[in-house]
Amino acid sequence: MAGRQIYNPDGFKNVEENGKITGYQFQFKAQYYRGFTLSIVRDIQVNVDGEDAAREDIRFTVNGETFTLEEMRTVVDSDYRWEFGDYATVTVLKEGGLAKGSHHIKAMQIIAPSYMPFQTEALCEADFEIA
């Protein structure tokens, strides 16, 4: 059985602002059986090439709006749901971004639906290229 595409293969890139590379980003899908409001996301953990990204350096964009992980805990507006099957963009602030070439990512999605007595964790791994 083939696994479903978690990461957008075209979504990996460095982020440039005012001529300076300020970080990198990727796009991936929620690993849950339905869409949900951002308030149930407890954490997005990112590790690229063995280096963990600091929680405070992670930004999450859905429906054109960007939030820190702490801000997401208060977002209950249905305009900013992470819908099943839709890619969300994760940006990691990192001066200089990632070097061109091959990389390996491990990203963990941790959510806490109110109707479940526990959090769910989904680890997603992939190899990718920065052009």
C-alpha positions, 0 to 999 in steps of 0.5 A: 500500500502506498503512503499518502503524500505528506510533504509538498515536494515543491514546498521546500525552500529558503525564505528571503526578505529584503535580499537576505535569507532569513529561514526556510519553509516547507508545506505538509498536511495534517496527520489527522482524519479530519480538519480542525481549528488551530487551537488543538495544535499543541506543537510542531517540532522540526528537525532538519539534518539532525538540528532541532528548530527552536519552538519560538522560531517556528511560524505556521501559515494557513489560509494566508495568515501566519501564527506563532505556535503559542498564538495558535493555541488561541485560534478558534476562528473557523477561517483558520482551520487546518483542513484535511488534505490541505497543505499548511506552510511551516516557516523556521527562522534561521539566519542563512536558511539551508544550504543548497542540496539534499536534506532530511526532515523529521517533523512531529505534529502534536494535537489534542482534540478536546474529545480525546483523553490524550494527545496524538503525535504524528512523525513525518520524515522525508528527504528533500532538495534546496535548489 
